[in-house]
Amino acid sequence: MFESVREAFQVADIRRKILFTVLIMVIYRLTANIPVPGVDVQQWLNFTESGIGQGNLLGVLDLLSGGAVSNFSVLSMGVYPYITASIIMQLLTPVIPYLEELSQEGESGRNRINRITYYLTVPLALIQALGQINLVGLQFGGAGALAQIMPNFGFSDAANIVPTLVTLLSMTAGTMFAVWLGEQITENGVGQGISLIIFGGIASQVPANLLNLLVSTENAIGDRIISFVAFIVITILTVLVIVYIQEGERRIPVRYSRRIRGSKVYQGQSTHLPVKVNTAGMIPIIFATSIMTFPSIIASFFVRTGTAVEDESFGAGLARTVANGLNPGADIEIYRWTPAVYWLLLFFFVAAFTFFYTNVMMQQQKMGRSLHQRGGFIPGIKPGDKGKRTDEYINKVVSRITFVGAVYLGIVAILPGIMAYIAWAVGISGLSQSALIISGSGMIIIVGVIIDTMRQIEAQLVMRSYEG
């Protein structure tokens, strides 16, 4: 890897692309510190002194935006609306005939789908901006807290309509600017732009998280050493597992029959069809975390105060338990088993979404029909009607290896919960913080982006040194 980087900087064209990529990421990080118009920054910092929560929806958005949510920046939504729009388009493509036709038209069709995705991103960004601001109010105490953080936000008062629209449009413009920066990296730099934008944001949070670990254990040198060693061990093991699973694939043998084209005869070939163990990436974690946020949000509507009151009804007590305990930041000393229910449900939803998303992706690719059209077949499997039996066989194989991918993603998602209960059992609070310096989902992004970027650099080096 280091040899490839050294050689890349010796080639003027690749060096220019790398420096351009670094420049765009610096611009993104600088923009991430510009606050949203209408936000009382001092009040926001007062509310977020203890953090915004590592595992709830705001925590996921903070992860994807590279800490911009913590700053309440114009980039606080990051590229998440664009990712949502892309997922929606992927799910709708096999359902809507027009989109399915576009997907089969090659480069021009993909460009039109990308344009539709951009158009869809704008209304999604507006809706998410409104929802995210209200979510901030819910997390920090309801309408009263939101009125302190954003005193001129809301449509109830005519005088606040223009400031509210300015705030929403600023956040939407920030998202589209982030998407544009990512596209610039993809076209003129090295690597996949959107992924690198997210990667840069996650990497920028590591120093601050390490500082939080040191601060939380400043009164116990032994706890600090144990927590820091745990961070190193967790990071190394997580990277090893992620690389092993992400690069793991099942190679299905494929043979092509002899074909005659005009006066030329093409001999049969033997190759393989690679099927990834983890086709879904970290998208199931995003889906599952978003779903798990709703119970505590809905329950918070029925809770007036943060602590129990006298003569409280069973329903109010249950709502309080769900609102305060069914989330990843719950205090295990107070809510012993409610956080465990959260992590178990999160594991279940991650695994379920992994199967669902992988199945959607495989249905779109239509591998059996593609092999049938090209004269290919899997040894021992009759193609059937337009590759139907081949599709059935591939789906059966994918279902088996996706089970491993689903368990892997589920464990990565609940790793902070596992460490939190270990820290509670042994009485070392820093152990729970050691798993949050780089979260499991963040580590998946970091490792995947680094591998993909290095492959692109090496491919460009090979292309420039190829002599025929």
VOSE-851722 format. One record per residue (C-alpha): residue number from 1; y, x, z. Coordinates in steps of 0.1 Angstrom, whole numbers. Layout:
NUM, Y, X, Z
...
end
This chain:
1, 0, 0, 0
2, 25, 28, 10
3, 16, 46, -22
4, 23, 16, -43
5, 57, 11, -25
6, 65, 48, -31
7, 57, 45, -68
8, 76, 13, -71
9, 108, 29, -60
10, 103, 57, -86
11, 104, 31, -114
12, 140, 20, -120
13, 132, -15, -131
14, 110, -23, -101
15, 134, -6, -78
16, 162, -28, -90
17, 141, -59, -84
18, 132, -48, -49
19, 168, -41, -40
20, 179, -75, -55
21, 153, -93, -34
22, 165, -75, -2
23, 201, -84, -11
24, 193, -121, -15
25, 174, -122, 18
26, 204, -105, 35
27, 227, -132, 20
28, 203, -159, 33
29, 203, -144, 68
30, 241, -142, 69
31, 244, -178, 57
32, 220, -189, 85
33, 247, -181, 110
34, 273, -205, 96
35, 273, -236, 119
36, 273, -272, 105
37, 308, -288, 104
38, 313, -311, 133
39, 290, -293, 158
40, 304, -282, 192
41, 287, -248, 191
42, 293, -241, 228
43, 277, -274, 239
44, 248, -268, 215
45, 242, -234, 230
46, 243, -249, 265
47, 216, -274, 256
48, 194, -248, 239
49, 195, -221, 266
50, 158, -228, 274
51, 149, -230, 237
52, 141, -258, 213
53, 104, -259, 217
54, 79, -238, 198
55, 54, -264, 188
56, 73, -296, 183
57, 89, -307, 150
58, 121, -290, 157
59, 102, -258, 165
60, 84, -261, 131
61, 117, -266, 113
62, 131, -236, 132
63, 102, -215, 121
64, 106, -225, 84
65, 144, -220, 85
66, 141, -186, 102
67, 159, -196, 134
68, 187, -215, 116
69, 179, -246, 137
70, 186, -226, 169
71, 221, -219, 154
72, 225, -254, 141
73, 234, -238, 108
74, 241, -253, 74
75, 206, -239, 66
76, 190, -256, 96
77, 166, -275, 73
78, 157, -244, 54
79, 136, -252, 23
80, 115, -278, 42
81, 128, -308, 21
82, 119, -289, -11
83, 84, -282, 3
84, 81, -319, 11
85, 92, -328, -24
86, 67, -304, -39
87, 38, -318, -18
88, 48, -354, -28
89, 48, -344, -64
90, 14, -328, -61
91, 0, -359, -45
92, 16, -382, -71
93, 6, -362, -102
94, -30, -375, -104
95, -18, -410, -96
96, 11, -415, -120
97, 0, -411, -157
98, 34, -398, -168
99, 33, -369, -143
100, -4, -362, -152
101, 6, -359, -189
102, 35, -336, -180
103, 11, -314, -160
104, -11, -309, -191
105, 18, -300, -214
106, 19, -263, -204
107, 51, -245, -195
108, 75, -272, -207
109, 57, -299, -187
110, 58, -278, -155
111, 95, -272, -160
112, 101, -309, -162
113, 80, -315, -131
114, 101, -288, -113
115, 133, -305, -124
116, 120, -338, -110
117, 111, -320, -78
118, 147, -307, -74
119, 161, -343, -79
120, 137, -356, -53
121, 147, -328, -29
122, 183, -341, -26
123, 176, -376, -12
124, 149, -362, 10
125, 173, -336, 24
126, 199, -363, 32
127, 173, -384, 50
128, 159, -353, 69
129, 194, -342, 79
130, 200, -376, 95
131, 166, -377, 111
132, 169, -341, 123
133, 202, -347, 140
134, 189, -378, 157
135, 158, -358, 167
136, 181, -333, 184
137, 196, -361, 204
138, 162, -374, 215
139, 150, -340, 226
140, 180, -332, 247
141, 186, -365, 263
142, 194, -393, 238
143, 228, -406, 225
144, 247, -390, 254
145, 235, -355, 246
146, 241, -360, 209
147, 277, -372, 216
148, 283, -340, 234
149, 268, -318, 207
150, 284, -337, 178
151, 312, -359, 191
152, 322, -372, 156
153, 288, -381, 143
154, 277, -416, 136
155, 285, -446, 114
156, 293, -471, 142
157, 330, -460, 143
158, 350, -461, 110
159, 368, -429, 120
160, 335, -410, 121
161, 322, -420, 87
162, 339, -391, 68
163, 329, -364, 94
164, 294, -377, 94
165, 291, -376, 56
166, 306, -341, 56
167, 279, -330, 81
168, 250, -345, 61
169, 263, -332, 28
170, 268, -297, 42
171, 232, -296, 54
172, 219, -309, 21
173, 240, -283, 2
174, 226, -256, 25
175, 190, -266, 16
176, 198, -266, -21
177, 215, -232, -17
178, 184, -218, 0
179, 162, -232, -28
180, 185, -216, -54
181, 183, -182, -36
182, 145, -185, -37
183, 146, -192, -74
184, 168, -162, -80
185, 142, -140, -62
186, 114, -155, -83
187, 132, -149, -116
188, 150, -116, -109
189, 132, -101, -79
190, 98, -94, -66
191, 75, -120, -52
192, 76, -158, -47
193, 112, -166, -37
194, 106, -196, -14
195, 79, -178, 5
196, 100, -147, 9
197, 129, -168, 22
198, 106, -183, 49
199, 90, -148, 56
200, 124, -132, 62
201, 134, -159, 86
202, 102, -156, 106
203, 104, -118, 108
204, 140, -120, 120
205, 129, -139, 151
206, 104, -113, 163
207, 129, -91, 181
208, 145, -120, 200
209, 110, -133, 210
210, 100, -99, 222
211, 131, -98, 243
212, 123, -132, 258
213, 88, -118, 267
214, 104, -89, 285
215, 129, -111, 303
216, 103, -136, 315
217, 83, -108, 331
218, 112, -86, 344
219, 102, -92, 381
220, 66, -81, 376
221, 59, -48, 358
222, 21, -55, 358
223, 25, -89, 342
224, 49, -74, 316
225, 23, -47, 307
226, -5, -72, 305
227, 15, -96, 284
228, 27, -69, 260
229, -9, -56, 256
230, -20, -92, 250
231, 6, -96, 223
232, -6, -65, 205
233, -43, -75, 207
234, -35, -111, 196
235, -14, -99, 167
236, -41, -74, 155
237, -70, -99, 158
238, -49, -127, 142
239, -40, -105, 112
240, -76, -94, 108
241, -89, -130, 109
242, -62, -143, 86
243, -68, -115, 60
244, -106, -121, 62
245, -103, -158, 57
246, -74, -159, 33
247, -91, -134, 10
248, -125, -150, 15
249, -139, -168, -15
250, -171, -183, -29
251, -179, -170, -64
252, -197, -197, -83
253, -215, -182, -114
254, -204, -195, -147
255, -218, -189, -182
256, -203, -196, -216
257, -225, -205, -245
258, -222, -188, -279
259, -195, -203, -300
260, -187, -202, -337
261, -151, -203, -348
262, -147, -201, -386
263, -165, -170, -397
264, -165, -154, -363
265, -193, -157, -337
266, -183, -153, -300
267, -212, -142, -278
268, -218, -159, -245
269, -203, -145, -214
270, -211, -145, -177
271, -183, -148, -151
272, -176, -165, -119
273, -154, -193, -106
274, -136, -182, -73
275, -132, -209, -47
276, -110, -199, -17
277, -121, -206, 18
278, -86, -217, 27
279, -71, -235, -3
280, -46, -255, 17
281, -27, -226, 33
282, -6, -237, 63
283, 4, -271, 49
284, -21, -289, 71
285, -5, -274, 102
286, 29, -287, 91
287, 15, -322, 85
288, -4, -323, 118
289, 26, -310, 138
290, 48, -336, 123
291, 23, -364, 131
292, 19, -352, 167
293, 57, -353, 172
294, 59, -391, 168
295, 41, -403, 200
296, 65, -384, 223
297, 95, -395, 202
298, 85, -432, 204
299, 76, -430, 241
300, 110, -414, 248
301, 127, -447, 237
302, 111, -464, 268
303, 120, -436, 293
304, 155, -437, 309
305, 153, -407, 332
306, 133, -374, 332
307, 117, -380, 366
308, 97, -409, 380
309, 116, -437, 399
310, 105, -459, 427
311, 85, -491, 419
312, 80, -478, 383
313, 56, -500, 363
314, 24, -487, 348
315, 39, -490, 312
316, 70, -470, 321
317, 49, -443, 338
318, 26, -440, 308
319, 56, -437, 285
320, 70, -410, 307
321, 37, -391, 307
322, 35, -393, 269
323, 71, -384, 263
324, 71, -354, 287
325, 35, -343, 287
326, 21, -349, 252
327, 39, -320, 236
328, 33, -282, 234
329, 61, -274, 258
330, 48, -295, 287
331, 45, -279, 321
332, 8, -275, 329
333, 15, -275, 366
334, 28, -311, 364
335, 8, -324, 335
336, -26, -308, 338
337, -46, -326, 310
338, -19, -343, 288
339, -11, -310, 270
340, -48, -305, 265
341, -50, -339, 248
342, -21, -328, 226
343, -39, -296, 215
344, -72, -313, 209
345, -55, -340, 187
346, -36, -313, 169
347, -69, -295, 161
348, -84, -327, 148
349, -54, -335, 126
350, -52, -300, 112
351, -89, -301, 103
352, -86, -336, 87
353, -55, -327, 67
354, -72, -295, 55
355, -101, -315, 40
356, -76, -341, 26
357, -52, -316, 10
358, -81, -294, -4
359, -97, -325, -20
360, -64, -335, -36
361, -59, -300, -50
362, -95, -298, -64
363, -91, -333, -80
364, -60, -321, -98
365, -77, -290, -112
366, -106, -309, -128
367, -127, -277, -131
368, -158, -294, -144
369, -139, -310, -174
370, -121, -277, -181
371, -154, -258, -181
372, -170, -284, -203
373, -142, -282, -229
374, -145, -244, -230
375, -183, -244, -234
376, -189, -232, -199
377, -216, -243, -174
378, -230, -234, -140
379, -266, -222, -142
380, -290, -249, -130
381, -264, -276, -132
382, -263, -300, -162
383, -227, -306, -172
384, -233, -344, -175
385, -206, -367, -188
386, -176, -344, -195
387, -185, -321, -167
388, -190, -348, -141
389, -221, -332, -125
390, -203, -299, -125
391, -174, -315, -106
392, -198, -330, -81
393, -215, -296, -75
394, -181, -278, -71
395, -169, -305, -47
396, -200, -301, -26
397, -195, -264, -24
398, -158, -268, -16
399, -166, -293, 12
400, -189, -268, 29
401, -166, -238, 28
402, -136, -260, 36
403, -153, -267, 70
404, -148, -230, 78
405, -112, -231, 66
406, -105, -262, 87
407, -119, -247, 119
408, -99, -215, 112
409, -66, -233, 107
410, -73, -255, 137
411, -79, -225, 160
412, -48, -208, 147
413, -27, -239, 153
414, -38, -243, 189
415, -37, -206, 198
416, -5, -211, 219
417, -22, -239, 239
418, -52, -217, 246
419, -30, -189, 258
420, -9, -213, 279
421, -40, -225, 298
422, -53, -189, 302
423, -18, -179, 316
424, -19, -209, 340
425, -55, -201, 351
426, -48, -164, 359
427, -12, -169, 370
428, 5, -147, 344
429, 33, -167, 327
430, 40, -140, 301
431, 6, -145, 285
432, 17, -179, 271
433, 48, -162, 257
434, 28, -135, 240
435, 12, -160, 216
436, 46, -174, 207
437, 63, -141, 196
438, 48, -147, 162
439, 30, -181, 160
440, -2, -186, 142
441, 13, -205, 114
442, 41, -179, 111
443, 15, -152, 110
444, -3, -170, 81
445, 30, -170, 62
446, 38, -133, 69
447, 3, -120, 60
448, 1, -142, 29
449, 35, -133, 16
450, 30, -96, 21
451, -4, -97, 3
452, 11, -117, -26
453, 42, -95, -29
454, 21, -63, -29
455, -1, -77, -56
456, 28, -84, -78
457, 43, -49, -73
458, 9, -33, -81
459, 5, -56, -111
460, 39, -45, -124
461, 30, -8, -118
462, -2, -13, -138
463, 16, -30, -166
464, 41, -2, -169
465, 14, 25, -168
466, -10, 8, -192
467, -13, 27, -225
468, -37, 5, -245
end
